[in-house]
Amino acid sequence: MTSRIPRDSRLRLVRPRPLAAAPTAINQRRPRRPAPRPPEGTPAPAELARMARSGLAAAARVARWADAALGPGGDSATTDGKATLSDATAERAARHLGLTAAQVRADWDTARLAGLIEVHGDTARPGWRLRAWNRDDSAVLRGWVALCDAWSLAHPEPEEYEPAAVAEVVTAMPQVLSFLQLSAGPVPVPQLLDLLQQRVTELRTERCEIDYAQQTGPLRPALTEPAADAPLEPLLDWALRALASVGALTYGDGQATLTPLGSWAVWVKLEQICVAAQSPAGNIEQGAEDMLRGCGRLRPNAARAEYRAWLAARPVGSAVTELIDAARGEDALLRGLAFEALRVVGAPAEPEVRTVLDEPTLRPYALLWLAEHDGADPEDAHEVLTREESTWLWVDTAAAVADHGEAPLLVRHLESAVQPTVPALLSEVRAVGHPRTVQVLVALAAAHPDPALAKAVRRAAFQVHTGG
């Protein structure tokens, strides 16, 4: 006979498992991809970081001055909301650092492109890379790669160049850089010019929806005329000088050579393309929400590989924004998976994650993410949450399990609650006010094998539903 008295069932205190760790019907077992190695002769990461620190030393110096002089309560750094250093601030920095105002402006722009300074309207603040500059080689190298990616902004083109022609050269330069890396030595500029011409011609052909080679009459010369009107020699000269200015290559005596940093950066980009091309579940071209739904069917390792491939195919900033927007939706599973993907992003996602701390729906996830990012043991990260936040997160995770998981998994989720007893859990769940509370309790009651406990849970669901 079954007792009709609700039992005071004890719950084991265990850390909730990430949703991506939940077993599913799909068993994804892929062969482990060996860690790729950079080209032979590439210096060790510590030596590359030393080179990057040396090349960015002036920018880091200005960034540290801005951190000290323009911190909270200090003067505004800019006046136009576009990160242009104000005249007064540039002169002040020049006096303090023993530089000219022009040098300060140049170093300021370099620091922004490398992520050492972040400007929000009239306020400047140190970027995360500046905080980690002396202790984290990967942060230094990421900063240098960010600057290298922005070479066309670091050394703007002369005004007389046509914007369309400049855009074509910027798009074509990765292939030129790849050729320089494969050559592993000096390459004559005429050879690079031939390659650039071929690539630009390909780009122009790809934009054409009609095969103009088959056209006759007066139409054809008019359509091929832009190629003849856009000389590439001065644009190639500008591009090589710009890349030399950020330290990616050396340029002179009619030839160009990649620096060790430049060669390594090209390899990093090629590796990212390879990772993207090996998207395990084919979600690389999907938006964040559809990609996360696809990852909900994968095991943790396969999901992380999919996140890396998806992230490698798009700029970090827009990818982080997409993931956070997906987390704001009604699907709790996507919320948990979005923050798992943000863990793969790492430090570059920190500013965006901090902006959602005031959103009740995302706050518990953001607090856990930040705690782990700051070095907390994942097993102990939940200690940063209040009791109410932990309960809210428990309900949100239960909603995801109820919508996408199996009944036994929902029952096991009961063990992850911070409350020591079922009555205490039900009382706090009712008080936390999660919009899915009723559905979660009904699903739990239907799944639990203990009739007495199921009855108590159903009663709690009814009370929440009726406001009792």
N, C-alpha and C positions, 0 to 999 in steps of 0.2 A: 504494500500500500504506500502511496506517495503522500508525504506530509503536505497539508494545506498551508502551513506556516512558512512564509518566505525565509529562506536561509540567509544568514549573514556570511555569504561566501567571501573568502579572502582572495585578494588579487595579488599576484606576484608583481613586484615592481621591476619592470624591465623597460629598456629604452625602445620606443617605437622604431620598427624597421622602416627604411624608406620605401615608398610605394613601389619604386622600380625594382625593389628586392622581392616583391611578392611573387610566389610561384605562379606560373600561368600554364595554359594548355600548350603553348608553343615553346619548344625546347630549342633555343638557339645556341648551337655549338659551332663556332667558327675557329679555324686554325689560328693560333696566335701569330700575328704579324711581327717579324723580327724588328727590333728597333733600328731605324735607318741610320746610316753613318754618313757624316759629311764627306766631301771629297778629300782624297788623300792630300796631306800637306796643310789642311786647315788647322789653325792653332787651337789649343784647348779653350773651352769656354772662359776660363779665368783670364787667359791672355787676350781673348777677344774683348772681354769686358774692360780690361785695362786700356785697350786701344780706344774703346768707346768713351770711357771716362775722360781720357786725354783729349779726344776730339770735342767733347761737350763740356769741358772744364769751364770755359768762359760762360756758357749758358747756365751751368749749375751755379756759378758764382752770382750771377744776376738774380737767379731764382731764390737763392738763399737770402740775398739782400732784400728782395721783395717780401719774403716770408717774415723777415724781422721788422722791416720798415712799414709794410703795408698790411699788417695783420689786423685783427679786430680792433677798432678804435683808431686805426691809422688813417692816412690820407687815401683818397681814391687813386687808383692806378690809371684809369682811363676816363675819357670824357664823352665818348661817342657810343658806348655800348658795343663796340666792335673789336675790342681788345687792342686798339691802337694806344700806345703809351702816350700819356699826356706830356706836353712840353715841360711842365714844372717837375713832374716825376722823373723824366729823362735827365734833366739837368741836375736834379738832386742826386740821382744815382751816379751820374758821371763824376760829380765832385767827391762823392764818398768812395768810389771804386778807382778813381784815377784814370778814367776813360773819357772819351769824347761822347757826346750825346748820340752821335750816329752809331758808335760801337755798342752803346747800351741798347739802342733800338734793335740793332741786328741780333744781339745776344738774347734780347727779350723775345723776339720772334722765333728764334731757334728753340728757346726754352718752351715756348707754347707748343710748337710742332712736336717736340720730343715728350710732351706730357709732364714736364717739370713744373709748369705753371698752368693753372686753370683760371680762366677769366669769366666771370658771370656779371655782365653789365659793367658797372664801374668798380667791381670788387675783384681783386686778385687773391688767389689762395694757392698754396703749394699743392702740386699733384702728388698722387700716391708714390710715384717713382722717385720724387725728391726725398721723401721720408725713408725710402729703402735704398737710397743711392750708394751708401757706403757698405752695406751689408748684403745686398741681393744682386748678384751678377745678372740673373735673368731679368730683373727690373731694368737694369742699365741697358742690356741688349735689346729689350723690347722698346725702350725709349729711342735707341739709335735706329732701329728698324722703322719706327713710326716716322722719324725724321727723314730717313731714306725714302720711304713711300711718298713723302710730301716734297720731293726734290723740286718739282715744278713750282711749288709755293715758296720754297726757301730761296729760290733764285728766279724771280718772275721774268717772263719773256719780255723783250722790248715791245713797245706799243705798236711798232710798224708791222708786226707779224699778224696775219689773219688768224682770228680765233679758231676757225675751223681747221686750218693747217696745223696750228699748235696742238689742238686736241688729237689730231691724227698721229702726230709724232709722239705725244705722251702715251697714247694707246699702243704704239708700235715699239716703244723702247724696251719693254720686258724681253722681247725676242732678241733685241740687240744685246742686252745684258747677258742673256743665256748663252749667246754665241761667244761673248767675251769670256764667260766662265769656262766653256768647253775648250776654248783656245788655250787657257791657262798661261797666258803671256801677252805681250804687246800685240795689238792688232792695228794695221794701218787704217787711217780714217777713210780712204777711198773704199776699202772693203766693207767697212761699217755702213758707208753711204749706200753702196749697192744693196746691202741687206735691208736697210731702212726703206729704200725705194720699193723693193719687192713687197715688203710688209704693208706699206701704205697703199700700194696698188691693190693688194689683196683686200684691205679694208674697204677701199672704194668699190671694188667689185662686189663684195658681200652686201653692200648697201643697195645695190641695184637688183631689182626684182625681174628685170628683163635682160636676156642675154644680148648685149649690144654688139657682140661679135657677129651676130647674124643680121644686124641692121644694115641697110644701105640708104643712100641718099643723103640729104643735107643734115638729117637729125644726128647721125653718128658723130661727126666732128664736133658739134656743139656740146655733146655729152662727155666727150673725152678731153675737152679743152682744159678743165681745172687741173688735171695732172701736169699739163705743160706749164700752167701759170703758177705753180706752187713749188719754187725751187727749194730743195731740202737741205742744201749745204749749210746755209746760215742757221737753220733750225737744228740741225745735228750739232753744230758747233755750240749753240746755246744749251742743248740738252747735256752734252758732255761736260761743259763748264759747270752747269748746275749740279750734276752728279759728283763732279770733283769737289764742289764747294761743301758738300755734306760728307765727303770722305769715302764715297763709294768706289771711286777710281782715280787714277792719275791720268792727266791729259796734257800732252805737249810733244813737240817735235814730230807732229803729224801722226801720232799714234795714241792709243788708249789702252790702259791696263787696269783690271780690277784690283782693288786692294784686298787684303785678307778679309776685312769686314764686309766689303762689297760682295766678294765671292760667297761668303757664308750667308749673307742676306738673300742672294739669288737662290742658293740651295734651300733655304728655309721656305721661300715662296714656292719653289717647285715641289717641295715635299708637301706643302699645304694643298697644292693642286692635286697631287697624287692621293692624298687622304680623302679629299672631296670626291675624286673620281671613284673611290672604293666605298662609297656610301653603302653600308651593308643592307639596308632595307629600302633603298631607293627613294628616300624622302628629302634629298638634298634640295630639290627645286620647290618644295612645298613651303607654305608659310609656317610660322612657328606653331600655330595651333594644330594644323594637320600633321606636322612633323611630330609633335608631342603625342598626338593620338596614336600615331604609328609606333612610337617608342613604348607606349603603354602595353604593347603585346610582347616586348622583348625582355630578356633577362638583363641584369645590371650591366655586365660587361658589353653586351651588344648595344644596349641603349647608350652607353657612354661613347662607344665608337661612332654611333649615329650622331650624337651631339657634336663630336669633334668634326665630323665631315660636314655637317650643316653649318657650323660656325666658320670653318675654313673657307666656305664659299661666299661669305658676305662680310662687310665691315663690322667690326666688333660693336661699335656704338649702336648701329641700327639693329643688330641682332639682339643686343640686350634689351632695347626698347620693345622689340617684338615679343620677347619672352615674358617681360613684365606685363605687357598688355594681355597676353594669353593667360597669365596668372590671375588677372582681375576678373576673368569670366566666371560663369556659374559652375563650371565643372571642377570639382575639388581635385580630381586626378591630375588634370592639367596644371593646377596650382603646384602640387607637389613635384611633378616632373619638371616644370619650368625652373624651379629652384635647384633641382638636380642638374639641369643643363647650365644654370648660372654658376654652379660649383666648378664645372669644366671651364667656364670662361675665366674664373679666378679674379685676381685683383682689379682688372679693368672694369669689372661690373660693380665695384664697391660704391662709387658715387650714386649710381642709379638705385642700388639696393637701399641705401640710406634714405633716399627720398620717399620710400614707401613705408617708413616706420610709423607714420601717422595714419596709415590706412588699416583699420582693424582687421580686415580680411587677410592682409598680407603681413601684418606685423609679426606674428609668431614665426613665420617662415623666414622673414628678413633677420630677426634676432638670432635665430639658429645659424643662418648663413654667415652673419657677421662674427658670431662667436667662433665658428670653425675657421673663418678667414683670419681671425686674430690669434689663432694658435690653440684654441681650446680642443681638448680631446673630444672627438665626435660622441663618445659614450657619455661625456659630462656636459655637452653643450646645452642640453635641455635645462640645466640649472639656471640659465639666464632668464627663463620664462617665469612669470608669476603663476600662481596656482590657476587663476582664471584663464590666462593665456594658454597654459598647458591643456586645460579642459576644452577650450575652444578648438585647439589644434587636434585634440583627440576626436572631437565630433566631426571636424572637417575631414580628417583621414578616414573615419568610419563611413562618411558619406561617399567618399571615393571608392572604398571597398564595397559598399552596398550597391553602387552603380555599376562597378566594373569587375568585382571579384566574385568569389564563391563563398557560400555560407560558412564553411569551416574557417576560412580566413577571417571572416567578421567575428566569429566566436573567439578566435585566437587574439584578435585585436583587443578584446576585453581585458586581456592580461597586461596590456601596455599602459593602462590608465594609472595616473599618479595616486588616485584615491585607494585606500586600503580595503574598502568594502564596497559591495554593490549599492547598498542604500546611500552611502556617501557620494558615490559616483553619480547616481541618479539625481540626487539633490543638487549637486553642483552643475550637472548638465542642464537641468531645468533652469537654473539661474543664469547661465552664461548667455542665453539668448541667441544661439546659432540658428539661422533660418532653416536648416535641415534637421533640427532636433527631432521632430516628430517622425519623419521618414526613417531616420537612423534607428530610433528606438523600436519602431514597428518592425524593421528588418531584423534587428537583433533578437527581438522576441520570437520572430518566426524561425530564426536559425538556431537558437539555443536549445540544446537537448534537455535541459533541466526544466521541467514544467513549472515548478514554483518560481524559479528565477524569471522564466519567460513571462509568467503572470505579473510579477512585480514590474517588469519592464514595460509590459503593455499598459498597466495602470498608469505608470509615469507618462507614457506617450499620450494617453487620454487626457491626463491632467494638463499637460502642456497644450494640447489641442484646444481644450475648453477654457484655458486660462485659469484653471483651478490650482 
